[in-house]
Amino acid sequence: MGAGRVVCVALPFGLTLASLLCIILTLLAGVTNKNLEMFDVNTENMSISSSDLQNLVNLVTKRDALPEPDNLGAGALTSAALNNVLTSTTNFTASDFGLADSYKVYLWNYCSTANSSTTCTKAKFNWASSALNVTYLNERASAISIAASGNNATLPDDITTALKAYIHVSKWTQIVYSIALLFSVLTLVTGLFGFCSRVGSCITYLMCGLATTTIIAASAMATASSAIVVGAIQGTSSSYGITASIKTPFLSLTWFAVAFSIGAGLFWSFSICCCKAQHRSKGNNEKFVPSTYQPLHDPNMSYQSQTQGVYNPQAHVPARGAGYEPYKQSAV
């Protein structure tokens, strides 16, 4: 392989390696690196008064139509419950609802901080389905609201819809990230053959296309799921002192992986069209084979010399002016 071929393939190979490293760091977020959360929720300044609970009841009632009186469920609201206007001025904080001061949400788990003590859950697949069980959260909210205000209040539709969407998207985000990691590793392995031939570059280019597609899909789902939850919290709970924000380091890292993979694909395609590998010509490898000649019917040469194809110049010296006697080429 020529030096030009090495230089031509080294660039996309390096970009593929950079994309792979970004994906690995993304997948390790929350497992080994606690500074790459997707988004966080801050409930430290959360404060809900009794009147706020009543407002929450009214908010839910306006959005959800009341069932018929003879079909009331355990979590349904009644008109009689809405008439119980609270006179207490008690303010409820995050600890009263069993919440931590803040939460950091990662791809495989989450961490909660309460009283300057941080606790992280174990990383596992589809962790959100158990940690963010909407039915359990509604039951807890209902029990707290009944105990505090005598009214039954469940989570607003904006919150429950966002949580359900996040649970579904989070699971598929984990799957697609894993597939992207697999394709990126295969791209790096097949890239080694790209140093040798254009065929290797062609195979690597196809594998890089699959890796790029999955990385884009995973990054888009991670961004969308974070935006859904943060938007719902900011739109509904910000008046109660609950805030949420998307963290750019995580998103920057995953979209850097996309950029590196796209760049690698472009240069892999360039290595298919250009930078032909050098091959030595067969003619340069042929060795010069000397030929040995002997005179025809020379009586002065011995029989052994003639049969061995060795010519003795002392045995036959033609006289000046004598005719030229042809020679024949003997096989070696």
Buried (B, 14 or more C-beta within 10 A) or exposed (E): EEEEBEEBBBBBBBBBBBBBBBBEBBBBBBBEBEEBBBBBBBBBEBBBBBBBBBBBBBBBBEEEEEEEEEEEEEEBBBEEBBEEEBEEEEEBBBEBBEBBBBBBBBBBBBBBBBEEEEEBBEBEEBBBEEBBBBEEBBBBBBEBBBEBBBBBBBBBBBBBBBBBBBBBBBBBBBBBBBBBBEBBBBBBEBBEBBBEBBEBBBBBBBBBBBBBBBBBBBBBBBBEBBBBBBBBBEEBBEEBBBBBBBBEEBBEBBBBBBBBBBBBBEBBBBBBEEBEBEEEEEEEEEEEEEEEEBBEEBEEBEEEBBEEBEBEEEEBEEEEEEEEEEBEEBEE
